[in-house]
């Protein structure tokens, strides 16, 4: 997936590694974010899948999984950030 220049800068500023973004895109759950964009984050099911996928590394990765990405309608990552509060699902 293509990352916007803004998203690349935000990942670097917020210390979100490309590996975590890849895991987010592979295992994350998507929810509409408005304007045709969607928010991708790790829910309980995604965290279990990562635990199976990563094996013994899952405990190390777990502290880096409180992130989300906003993906535009053109499948381009717009931005990434750390979760500061719970995502409310409608």
Secondary structure, DSSP 8 states (H G I E B T S, - for coil): -EE-HHHHHHHHHTT--HHHHHHHHHH-EEEEEETTEEEEE--HHHHHHHHHHHGGGHHHHGGG--EEEEE-TTSEEEEEEE--S-----
